[in-house]
Amino acid sequence: MRSQRALLLNVSTKSSLSSALLRILESDFQVNVIGKNGSESDPATLSNNFARLIKSNDPRVIFLVTDGELTADNGRVIESIRKAAFQIPIIVVVEECGPQHVFELLKVGAADFITSPFKASDVLPRTWRLMKQFGSNEERTQSLKVDPRLQELLGESPEFFTQVQRIPVIAKCDANVLIAGETGTGKEVFARAIHYCSARADKPFVPVNCGAIPVELVENELFGHERGAFTTAVTWQPGLIEEANGGTLFLDEIDCLPKLAQVKLLRFLQEKEYRPLGSSRMRRADVRIVAASNLNLEEAVGAGKVRQDFFYRLNIISFTLPPLRERREDISLLARHFLTKYSSEFNKKVSEFAPDAMHRLTAYNWPGNVRELEHLIERAVVLCEGPILMTNDIALSAVPSGRHESLQEAKTREIARFEKNYIQGLLRTCGGNITRAAEVAQKNRRAFWQLIQKHGIDVARFKSTHPDN
């Protein structure tokens, strides 16, 4: 049965990781372990011998057991494997790994990653799926289905473009994703982009607004029910997880899930198993979870609204989408895109904005973000009687864009701006080294990392600006 070969490369300082993984893999694979006694685990030595190791072992999959942070040596190991065996998936194995380190591992060429504690129900299905993907199409990214909605990822501002650049890298793995951002910033558009840029593109993308499901029906909606589970359950009813099997389940407003549903969904996140209402047996489903919230979930955890373990399971990879008022250079681009879209849809010959009308759009603060802008342009196109949208066609909300902020609002905004600029400046000076930057800021590393996450700063883009990196 163990006809497939796997190569396990151990460059970790924690040998228990390799041992725990080996016990799982041996049920399905012939595994050759390199570096299990520490004698062959020097990254530089391994990098020089990958062609020989791969030729002699002929693996279908390679596991790289490493420490959490991506060191320069480990990065070179992954890049060397990719050069020696571009058609073989590399799965990085770590004890724990923050969202930024996950992104860095994927960026240098890892196909996926797994963290301890290891479970056969998670490791083996993911491994077989990756092997199938790589084996069936070495250039699989060239033939992925592209959904027209990806064209809605419009923007040229640095904050927005940084997040868009991450999508192809994040899409190729199976890690859970958490998208933060105000209402209307495009969280579902990003979730769809991740799905349709992934190997799951030909499987369902199932969106659900957790805030729109009555509390008493949440479990039934997610997990489904068996016949006779309750009075009106006359037939078997699959849930959203079953509907999304093989694809992606997008859970918007995840903070609205009641605590009991969080507990039950947590089991699915950990084990890929769930129990429909009224059923006596567990079911399995291969589903990637992308969740979103317009709240700060760390604060929601502190307030007791969201379970901490549930948050940690969702927050493997995180996106923070900037509000439209922080990317004003994109307003005219988006407005013209929506003008073209709705002029065509409603067969109206409206082709341009009057200068005063565009000025009014760019000066507004857009509390409803891109969604508010789109709906405004749609309404304006419907009501416009000429070829140009005039100022009186732009029906902004009753809240004036030029209203004065309160002292506290202005203070909060300026502090956030200062924090972000200060942190980015430190990271640029320190070449993306978080530990060194935290020391300069005189903050502990964990607190400094939380600030980086709070402001959605991409540490990777500062790595190449320092001579030591």
Steps between C-alpha positions, in 0.01 A plus 500: 500500500788736579608530139544879501825647623543806717817685595510654847774762542558598861672837553316571826661529841202304640534137399158411645333669202659258257416197715134596542456558128681178409255291706213636289668477161620140540143373462481624140856565382848362476678780683870579483607736779801723448647663808312302765820462702617851430802385297363595160269785592727797432300718252805594292598134461147403406475780241808370321368144483134533406540379144671184626253446787196537276641277227591224749172515695255582216239655736149607403491752786761672716449602864733767636499496881623839618467753779221758487686801369632501145876540529717581201634143505153344504390730221791384289411138577148547361625688195759228436231231516284692255789518252587133537142372495251761381233234439511364859291673769687628806309496827660702779457354848524732802402494866330837478504779248362854495305633199796698364736201522242283323491749215880509480520119482246491217668786320834318468337192347326282758180338370339476844588480869383309805540578868509278806324323656479279191189299421482231235152623401654834400850409379421207271206645299686826442809311389315277254312799356824692443662199335202467266516869407871495423486167325216591267628839391842641571395841374164487677493871575482572127168320457309605810151626441483878523175649623391835345450637851880510543490807278342682792836504681569851378746734667842653472558623856798329672288376793249329270750372245710339775202286602412409140856379437464248781201321345679268251743390772230439761270328249734208437479364857208377710548716809203673657482871419359785708412824319449814706363828376213744532165428340515543124879473458475189280556208737285260295671611177835410657362167622381416148838599358675260738262221401515553122880531501531169685487135397146496642377734225282234333328419831230704678554838660229526765452839669295534818428802716513369855318809626199423283441150640265477801694377804286188540565398136878549482594136562236374259622738227865404545476127568161398359268244659381142472142402440311514829754724672210730594127518434513653151808306384325266257806448277878510527630855451868568423660803663724770358814301583378209289397740224853647494675160503816520291475878481492805724255607769498878554370595844429873510433675831658205678477687831121453489527123551374401847753341736353148469525515120860622535582193709350263245656678203833493685492121490447512126791744460724262696382160378306568176221304666146604596177339617167596336210557738337172594785289359684230692813513288759755397536623144811636330535783252796651314422870536719808523368764738531870421347715773443874521398760755466876518598488868841473657476132597780526755288756683196274456698220665585731791134596531397134514304511174737269310680197644877536504568150363246562222674827406844334492373224271357752254790746513759286322534751216350846534409787268408849613327699227540878513187720504435708191581827679858372542535426128355818350714464189282198411165681521507639145616164360219314676241763412582477129493120516150504652389765253602278206342194663158652568485707182531172310262312729224761476574590136567863590742721308668651804874516444661755732488700823487875517816630678297631797322165529827308513640748752196437718560125485869524590434742789240277666601270787301193382387337827352218289823464300505342152150356534357845572688644201369228269139543610526877463634475143234241412226731624655801326518319164134395526384855573742692279338660191812605312836357387687648797441442871459842659543606862123492563500135384732407786261436787729456799369393840370753750831492691712776341849406394639819642361452853737577783642206688483488873826542689503130583436396137778723371738382774427132429551549126829685541635247754421214262669683213808573714522140623483360148758741357731451799486119480552499122801732541653272764446188288655673202804599707529151654452318171177333612659348813211512749712419805750777424223751426321413827821559693543844341137583584561374856202266482489125546486303178144371552358849557691634200368214282145579612547860383622371162185287467276784620617724217515225235869558429668257259840432659624308196525812284764645734725192490698598190568857610772408749849377413476209744188355334 
